[in-house]
Amino acid sequence: MEEQLGIVLAVDGDKASVRASRHSHCESCGSCPGSEAITIVALNAPGAKPGQRVAFAAHETSMVKAAFVTFALPLITTLLGMLGAYWLTQSAALLPLGIGALLGATGGIVYVLYFDRKLRNGRGNMPEIIRIID
């Protein structure tokens, strides 16, 4: 888990909205919005309050898995749909392959939407506030 710094914007129960800068000039201190500021929702185990600087970390395995599901899986299911259409029709005609690709891509995108909803509702994949800096 790579540690990043940010400022707590708001607290809602055991979760906190944290703003972090992603420009390299100040090593993501979160003090200024910068050109690429992001806001994340993180588990607030230490009990940070709005305005406090905190260190938080995200699970790297979760990010790699999410990137694979988001980008590679629809491509793989599209290719599998084309191969399935070829196997069923024993033809390299454009229409069956196109329909197979469309069905495969649709299946992949539906799974990406399901996976996204599962990640949003799950607490195991959320970034966590590790410590309060000040």
C-alpha positions, 0 to 999 in steps of 0.5 A: 500500500502506497501512502498518500497525503490529503486533507479531510473535507467532510466526515460521514460516519466512519467514512471521510472525503479526502482531497489529495493533489496529484502534481509532483511539486509538493508530493501530494500534500493536499494543501492546494487543489493543484491542477489534478486534485482528486477527492476520494472517500476513505475509511476513517478509522483514526477519527479524523475531522474536517480540515486535518491533514491525513495519510491514506493508502489504497490497496494496490491489488484492488487497483490492478484487479479493477484496471484489468476488469475495466480495460482487458475483460471487455476486450477478451469477452469481445474476442470470445464472442467472435470465436463463439460465433465462428464455432457455431456457424463455421463461417468467417462471414462478417455478420455472425462474427459482428453479432458474436463480438457485439454479444461478447462486448455487451456481456463484458460491459455488463460485468464491468457495471456489476463489478463497479457496483460491487466495489462501491458497496464493498468496504474491503476495497476502499482506501483507508486513512492510516494516521492523522498528521495534524 
